[in-house]
Amino acid sequence: MKTFRHNVIVHWGDTDPAKIVFYPNYFIWFDESTRLFWDSVGLDWDSLDRRYGVTGLPIVEAKAKFLSPSKFRDEIVVESQITEWNDKTFKISHAILNGSQRAVEGYEIRVWAVPRQDEPGRLKAMPIPAEVKAVFE
């Protein structure tokens, strides 16, 4: 399985008064990493819509375990990997590394979703094409 990595510098606005990363920011970085990962294999959100009619990959579950704090001015690394494929969903696991420390572990479960023809404005889950899964192997 491919692993995607990108660096993030913790800015003042990412922290709480104690200069520790405010926890929702980790979920923002998970989300960014997912998008960048898909971009890196040529499947950006616009091409997913054009090629497959997918209007996004909505999150149906997200979880994080906080192991070690990250602080203002730290440079962290977000590592992401698709660790599970199901028929209509996938699990993307994330790790936040701060130097030699594993700071956060988490995941998102996302759905391959297309617009419902019978109910405009609503989505429905569809099977993920094998060719899409293969790109991440």
C-alpha positions, 0 to 999 in steps of 0.5 A: 500500500502507498503511503503519503506524507506531507509536512505541516508547520504548527502556526500560532492560530493552530494552538490553544493558550498553552501553545499546544495544538488545538485538537480539531486541527488534527482532523483538518490535517487528516482531511487535507492529507486525504485530499493531497493523497488522492491528488498525488495519484491523479484523482483530485476531487474535480477529476473524480466528478468528471470521470466517475460522477463522484461529488466527494468522499464524505466522512462517515466516521473519524477517530483520533488518539492523542499520544504526545502534544505538538506545539507552536512552531513544531514541524510535524509530518502527516502520514496517510495510507488507505488501510481498508477497502470495502465495497462502498467505503474505505478507511484511511489511517493517519499518523502525526509524527513530531520528530521521533515521537508519534503524536497522533494516530487516527482514521477516517472512513469515507464513502464513494458517493454520487448524487441521487437522481431521484432526490436532488441534493442528496447522495448515495453510496456506490461501489468503488471501482477496482481501477481506483483501488488499484491506484493505491496498491 
